[in-house]
Amino acid sequence: MTPVKENAEEKQMDVRVDRHRCAGSGLCMAQVPAVFDQSDEDGKVLLNAPEPGPELTAAVRAAAGRCPSGAITLHEHEHEHEHDPAGH
């Protein structure tokens, strides 16, 4: 029998921001303040959580998609802590 995963979203997301490319619109911070902030000095994006939890995945994807300058990139990888010795 194949084990059933409780959560189909088993990938860890790494968030990266390019401050040189950032336009300072603040859309990302307004949408996901737990992950994004805005510098008081130059108005550019700051990253609060480079590896947000799975509960923030959809919101972070939406914020990246709405970034007018494309300064937010997402990199997904499989969780490394889970291993099925039976190879399933």
N, C-alpha and C positions, 0 to 999 in steps of 0.2 A: 504494500500500500504506500502510495506517495504522500509524504507529509503535506498538509495544507498550511500555507503561510497565513497568519492573521492579517497581515497588511500587505497588499499587493505592491505598495510603493516601498520597495526595499533598497532603494538607492540613496546614497549619501550625496548631498549637493555641496559643492564648494562654490562660493561666490567670489568673483573678483571684480574690482572696479578700476577704471582708468581715469584718474583724476585730471590728467591733461586733456582728455576728451570730454569730460563732464561739462555740461552747459549750465549747471547750477539751478535747474528748474525746481528741484525739491520734490518732484513727483514720487520718487522712490521712498523718500523719508516719510512723506504723507501716507503712503500706502502700507509700508512695513517698518515702523519706527524701531522695532526690536532688532532689525538687521541693518538699516541704513540711517545715517545721520547727515547733517550738513554743517560744514565748517563755519564758525562765526567770522573767521578771518577773510576767506575768499568765496564762501558760498558753495564750494564744491563738495561732492559726496565724501562721506567718511563711512567706513565699514565697521559696524558694531559686532557682527557675528558672521565670520567667514564660512562657518559650517552650520547653518540653521537647521533646526530639527524638522522632521517630516511634516509636522503640523503647519509649517510655514512654506512648504514647497510651492503650493499653488499661488500664494500671494507673491512670493519672490519671483516666480516665473512671469506673473502678470506685470510686476514692477519693471523687470528687465525688458519685457516686450513694449512697455510704454515709454521707456527712456528715450527722449528725443535725440540724444547724441550717440546712443549705442555704447555707452560707457560701462554697462554692466554685462558681464559674461558669466555663464553658468557652466559648471563642469560636474558631471555626475559620474559616480563610480559605485560599484557594489559594496555593500557592507562586508567588512572583512571578519567580523566577529562571529558570523554564522557559518558553520561548516557541517555538512551532512556526511558522515563517514560512509554511508551506504551509496553515495554518489548520486543522490536524487536532487 
